Amino acid sequence: MSNTVSTAPRAAVRETKSQPAEQRKAALAWLTIPALFFFLVFAVIPLAGVFMLSFTSWDGIGAIGMAGLDNWFSVLADPGLYNALGLTFLIMIVSWLVQTPISLLLGVFTAGSQKYRAALAVLYFLPLLLSSAAVAIAFKALLDPNFGLATGLGLPFLAQDWLGVPHLALGLVIFVIAWQFVPFHTLIYQGGVRQIPKSLYEAAQIDGAGTIKQFFHITLPQLKYTIITSSTLMVVGSLTYFDLIFVLTGGGPGNSTRILALDMYLRGFRANLMGPASVIAVILVIIGLALALFLQRLGGKDKQGSQLEGL
């Protein structure tokens, strides 16, 4: 009898503690409704519409007719698709190899406490204020062999047909992409570095570890999830480099810079083939989802794990 009486108040206390928690969860669930609504309206429904459009024959103006799987067969049998796919992955890989080490080192550098680093950080982040179209127009003018920097500064090695030679145009695209987006990823790494406890570096200094050893044994391991996040944004974002390449090279010379996103635009709005363009759009979504899931799996099973898990 005494055990029953003693356990009753404890059960009542547990019940009263669980009620506020359940109420908070219910309130948080209600707060997700606006986000789910916008995701449904601006992501799920358009994606479903594009998928349905890939099975139709439409010029963008007239009536929509059914085409079945003809669009898919024609696009998958087109060698131009695989050329655009190869260029997309080439720009993706080379851009990642160029941007990641530069942005990582700049992020570590700008995370310091010295006063002059704050001024340099402002200069590093200036490209973030410019649109991709403006950046492309600026570089197109600066590298003009007749009226650009080559003539203005008297630099003969810049007087090349940068946009007329395939390998030069491709290299220029990768350079401009890195110039514009390195500051964004630098900002991500800067925030990640500032979350690392200083006690780790103090302990390493006591043990006699130098700056290089601290970077490889403390900074890099602690930035594991930051690197994965930055890489995911970088890799998936490389699938959408349309505006910059469209203004800078237009996909040329020939098809040397015609990536998938640009190929989709040219098919849909230049050739008025909305069906095949929708097929490429679906392929882009599939590739983006696959790459994002692959990179997230590299982070391990614990998606919510902290970068300070080793402490």
N, C-alpha and C positions, 0 to 999 in steps of 0.2 A: 504493500500500500504506500509506503514511504517513497519507494522508487518511482511510483507513478506520479506522485505529487511533485517530486523534485524535478522530474524530466518535463513536466508540462510547461513551466515557465520558460525553460530553455527552448522548447519547440516554438513557443509564442515569440520569443526574441528572434529566432532564426526566421520565422515567417515575416516579421515586421522588417527585418533587414533585407529580405529578398524582394519585398514589394517595391521599394524605391529603385532597386536595380532593374527590375522588370519594367517599371515605368520609364526609366531612362532609355532602355533598349527600344521600347515602343515609340518614344519621342524621336530617337535617332532614325528609326525606320520611316517615320513620317517625313523627316528632313531629306531623305533620299529620293522622295517622289519627284520633286522638280528636276533633279539631275537625270533620273530615269526617263522622264518625259522628254527632255531635250535630246537625250541619247537616242530615244526611239524615233523622234521626229527628224533629227538631222543626221542620223547614222544608219539605223536599222532599215527604215522605210526607203531612203534613197538607195541603199545597197541592194535591197530586194528589187527595187525598180530597175536598177542597172542590170541585175542578173536576168530579169525577165526580158529586158530590152536586147540582151545578147542573143535571144532566139527569134528576133524579128528582123524585118527588112524595112529600114526607115532612112530617109534622106535628111531628117531634121525639120522638114516643112510639111510634106504631104502626109497621106494616110499611112498608118503603120500596118504592115503585113507580116504574117508569120513566115519564118524561114527555117524553123526547126533547128537542126544541128549543122546546117550548111555554113553558118558563120564560124562555128568552132572548127569545122574541118578545114575551111579555107585559111583561117588564121594560123592554125597549128601546122599547116602544110606550107606556109609562107616562109622562105628563108630569111626575109627581113625581120620576122619576129625573133629569130634566134640571134641575128646580128644585134638587134636592140637589147635582147636579154643579156648577151655577152658583154656589151658595152656597159649596161647597168651594173652588172656584178663587178666589172673591172673598175669602174669609177667608185663603186661602193668599197671595194677592198683597198684600193690605193688611197682613197680619201681617209679611210680608217687608219691605215698605216701612217699617214702623214699627220692627221689631226690629233690622234690619241697621245703620242709622246710629247708633242708641242704643247697641247692644252694641259696635259698632266704636269709638265715642268713649270709652265707659267702659273698654273693653279697653286702649286707648292710655293713658287716664288712670291706671288701676290698675297699669299696668306700670312706673310711675315708681318712684323710689327714696325718695321722701319718707316719713317715718314715719307721718304721719296717713293716708296713702293705704291702708296696710295695715288700719287700723281701718275705714275706709269700705268696703274690699273685703269685709270680713266682713258688713257690713250689706247690701251688694248681693247677696251669695250666699245670704242667709237663705231666700228663696223656694224654693231648690233642695231644702231640707230638708222641704218640705211636699208632700203628695200633691195631685193635681189635685182630688180630691173634697173634701178639706179646704179648699182654696183657694176652690172654688166655694161651699161652705157659708158660709165667712167673708164673702165678698163679698155673698152673698145676704142675709145678716143685716145687714151694714153699710149696704146700700142699700135696706133696707126703708123705704118712705115713712112708715110709722107708728111704727116702733120702732128705726130705724137712726140713722145719724149726723145725719140732718136734724133729728130731734127732740132727740137727746142734745146736740148742739153748737149747735143753733139756726141751722141753715143752710138757709134755705127753698129755695135752688136745687137742693138734693139731694133734696127731697121730690117726686120724680117717679116715675111708674110705669115704672121701668127695665126690668122684665121683661114689661110688658104692651103696650108699643109696639114694633112690629117694628124700626124703625131704631135705637131706643135699645137694644133687646136685642142686636141685631147688633153695635153699637158697643161695648157692654159686654163681649161675648164676646171681641172683638179686644183690648180693653184688658186683660182678665184674662189672656189668653194671653200678651200681651207682658210683663205684670208678672211672670208666673211663669217664662218661658223666656229673657228677656233676660239674666239672670245666667249661664245655661249658656253662651250664645254669647259673653258677655263674657269668660268664662274661656278660651274657645278663642282669642279675639283677644289676650288678655293673653299667653298662651303664644307666639303668633306674633310679637308685637311684641318680646318678650324675646329672640327668636332673631336679630333684625336687628343686625348689628355696629354698635357705637357709632362706629366709624371713619367710617361713611357720614355720620352727623350732624356729626361733628367737621369733616369736609371741607366739608360744606355751610355750617357756621358760618364757616369761614375764607373761603369764597366770598361771604359776606354774606347767605345765605339765612335768612329768618326762620322762625318756628315753623310758620306756615301753609304756606309753600312746602316746608318739610321734610316736612310731613304729606302733601301732594299729590304730591310728586316722589320721596319716599323710602319713607314708610310704606305708602301705598296700593299702589304697584307691588310692594313686597316681600311684601305680604299677599295676593297674587293667589290662591295655592292655598289659603290659609286662608279667604278669602272664599268660594271655591267649596265648600270642605268644609262651612263653616257654613251656606251657602245650601242645600246638598244635605240636610243634617240638618233644616233648618228647613222646607223645602218638602215633603220626603217625610214628615216628622213631622206636618205639618198635616193629612195624610190620616187621622190616628189621634186627633184631638181628640174622642174619644167621651165619656170619663168626665166631663170638665170641663163640656161642653155638656149632657150628660144630667142632671147634678145641678143646674146653674145655670138652665137654661131648659127642659129636656126637649124641645127642638126647637121650642118655641113662641116667641112667640104664633103660633098657626096652624102654618105650616111655615117661618117666617122664619129659623130657625136649624137646620133639619133637614138636616145635611150627610150625605154618603154613608155614613160610618161609623155614624152614628145611624140612618139609614134602614135600613141592613142589620140592625141590632139590632132595630128595631121590627118589621120584616117577619118576622124569624126567631123572636124570642122573645115578641113581643106578638101577632102574627097567626098564629104557628105555621106560617109558610111558609118552610121551610128551603131549598127549591129556589130560589126567587127571591132569598132572602138570600145564598145561595152564588153566584148570578150577580153580585150587587153586590160580593161579596168578591173574585171573580176580576177584576172591572173595577178595583177598588182596587189590586190587585197589578199589573195591566198599567199603570195610570197611574203608580204609584210607580216601576216599573222604567223606564218611558219618561222620566220627569222626571229620575231619577238619571243615566241614560245621557246625556241632553241636557246636564245641568249638568257632567258629567265631560268631555264633548267641548269645553266652553268652555275647559277648562284646557289644551287643546292635545293633541298626540299623545303627548308624553312624560309619562305618568301618574306616573312616579317622579321627575320633575324637582324640584329643590330650589327653595325660594323665594329662595335666594341665588344663583340661576343668573347674575345679572347681574354678580357680583363678578369 
